[in-house]
Each structure stands twice: as C-alpha cells, then as structure tokens.
Amino acid sequence: MKLSIETRPSDQREAVLTLSGEIDYETAQELRTAVSSVLDGSIDLLVIDLAGVTFLDSTGIGTLVVAKRICHSMGVKLDIRRPNPFIARLFAVVGVSDILGVPIPPGTVSGRLPQPRERGVTTPA
C-alpha cells in the first residue's frame, strides 16, 4: 500500500494532513510536497494524523523531523496525532519523541542519548 494524503483545512488558521499507507523512501517526497503546499503563511497549526500509517522508515521519520523544524521556523505549530503503538515506540527508540511531541508509550526505552555530566557534579552511589 502506497501513501495516501488527504488535505483539508480544519478552520481558517489550521490545516490537517491525514495520512494512510506507507511513508518510506519512495513516498516521502509526497509528504514533503503536501507539507510545503499548506505552509503558505495562512495557518498557525498543521496537524499530521498518522492513524492510517502502516509503515514508517528512517526517511519518513526524517521527513517529519524536517517538517517540524520548518514549521517552527515559520511560526507554525506542528502537531503529530494518533500514531499507532508501533510507530510511537519507533519514535521513542530512535529518540525523536520529544522533537515530534509524541508521548513515549509506557514500558518503552527511549533512544535519547544520555546527557553529559557537569564538571564537579557527582552522582550518588
């Protein structure tokens, strides 16, 4: 199943992209094009609904992260909604849950790298 993207304005300052199918190397450009087409300066919020996404590879994850950065630079809030449990865990394991604003599912180990210790601060044994 390839990627299907339904674009609809939710209200005057919001757009919703509802995705179904696979986001991978072959379909990521379609997602980039859809995101670019709604970022015309007339919205404050872009919602990307992932409920129908059945597969997501590293290219798809990268596309969502870049979309988040572009939205941020344009003053548009990006809200990733309804990822299935597998994709939510994938975001956590890869370490992009915080960036994308997707809660880490319970029991999932985050892929975030440990933060360096500050000099002179010791950790209790």
C-alpha positions as CSV (number, residue, x, y, z in Angstrom):
1,M,0.0,0.0,0.0
2,K,1.5,3.3,-1.0
3,L,0.9,6.7,0.7
4,S,-2.5,8.4,0.5
5,I,-2.7,12.0,1.8
6,E,-5.9,13.8,2.4
7,T,-5.5,17.5,2.9
8,R,-8.2,19.6,4.5
9,P,-8.5,22.9,6.3
10,S,-9.8,22.4,9.8
11,D,-10.6,26.0,10.2
12,Q,-9.2,29.3,8.9
13,R,-5.8,29.0,10.6
14,E,-5.3,25.2,10.7
15,A,-4.7,22.5,8.2
16,V,-4.9,18.7,8.6
17,L,-3.0,16.1,6.6
18,T,-4.5,12.7,7.1
19,L,-2.0,10.0,6.1
20,S,-2.7,6.4,5.1
21,G,-0.3,3.7,4.0
22,E,3.5,3.7,3.9
23,I,5.9,6.6,4.5
24,D,9.2,5.5,3.1
25,Y,12.0,6.5,0.7
26,E,9.6,6.2,-2.3
27,T,6.7,8.2,-0.7
28,A,8.5,10.8,1.5
29,Q,8.6,13.3,-1.3
30,E,4.8,13.2,-1.5
31,L,4.7,14.1,2.2
32,R,7.2,16.9,1.7
33,T,5.1,18.3,-1.1
34,A,1.9,18.2,0.9
35,V,3.5,19.9,3.9
36,S,5.0,22.6,1.7
37,S,1.7,23.2,0.0
38,V,-0.1,24.0,3.2
39,L,2.7,26.2,4.6
40,D,1.7,29.3,2.6
41,G,1.6,31.7,5.5
42,S,-2.1,31.3,6.2
43,I,-2.0,28.8,9.0
44,D,-0.9,28.7,12.6
45,L,-1.3,24.9,13.2
46,L,-0.5,21.9,11.0
47,V,-1.9,18.6,12.2
48,I,-0.4,15.4,10.7
49,D,-2.7,12.5,11.5
50,L,-0.8,9.2,11.4
51,A,-3.7,6.9,12.4
52,G,-3.7,5.2,8.9
53,V,0.1,4.9,8.6
54,T,1.1,1.2,8.4
55,F,4.8,1.6,7.8
56,L,7.4,4.3,8.5
57,D,11.1,4.1,7.7
58,S,14.0,6.3,8.6
59,T,13.3,8.6,5.6
60,G,9.8,9.1,6.8
61,I,11.0,9.9,10.3
62,G,13.5,12.3,8.9
63,T,10.8,14.0,6.8
64,L,8.6,14.5,9.9
65,V,11.6,16.0,11.8
66,V,12.4,18.3,9.0
67,A,8.7,19.3,8.7
68,K,8.8,20.1,12.5
69,R,11.8,22.3,12.0
70,I,10.4,24.1,9.0
71,C,7.1,24.7,10.8
72,H,8.9,26.1,13.9
73,S,11.0,28.5,11.7
74,M,7.7,29.7,10.1
75,G,5.9,30.2,13.5
76,V,3.6,27.3,12.7
77,K,2.9,24.6,15.4
78,L,3.1,21.1,14.1
79,D,1.0,18.5,15.9
80,I,1.6,14.8,15.2
81,R,-1.5,12.9,16.1
82,R,-2.6,9.3,16.5
83,P,0.5,7.3,15.7
84,N,-0.2,3.6,16.1
85,P,1.6,2.0,19.1
86,F,4.4,0.6,16.9
87,I,5.2,4.0,15.4
88,A,5.0,5.7,18.8
89,R,7.6,3.2,20.1
90,L,9.7,3.6,17.0
91,F,9.8,7.4,17.6
92,A,10.9,6.7,21.2
93,V,13.6,4.1,20.3
94,V,15.0,6.4,17.6
95,G,14.9,9.3,20.0
96,V,12.6,11.8,18.3
97,S,9.5,11.6,20.5
98,D,10.4,14.8,22.3
99,I,11.1,16.6,19.0
100,L,7.9,15.5,17.4
101,G,5.8,15.9,20.6
102,V,4.7,12.3,20.7
103,P,4.4,10.7,24.2
104,I,6.6,7.7,24.8
105,P,4.4,4.6,25.3
106,P,4.7,3.1,28.8
107,G,7.4,0.5,29.1
108,T,9.4,1.8,26.1
109,V,13.0,2.6,26.5
110,S,13.8,5.9,24.9
111,G,16.7,6.2,22.4
112,R,17.7,9.6,23.7
113,L,21.4,9.8,24.4
114,P,22.5,10.4,28.0
115,Q,23.3,14.0,28.8
116,P,26.9,14.7,29.7
117,R,27.6,15.3,33.4
118,E,28.5,18.7,34.5
119,R,32.0,19.1,35.9
120,G,32.2,18.9,39.6
121,V,28.8,17.3,40.0
122,T,28.8,13.8,41.3
123,T,26.2,11.2,41.1
124,P,25.1,9.5,44.4
125,A,26.2,5.9,44.6
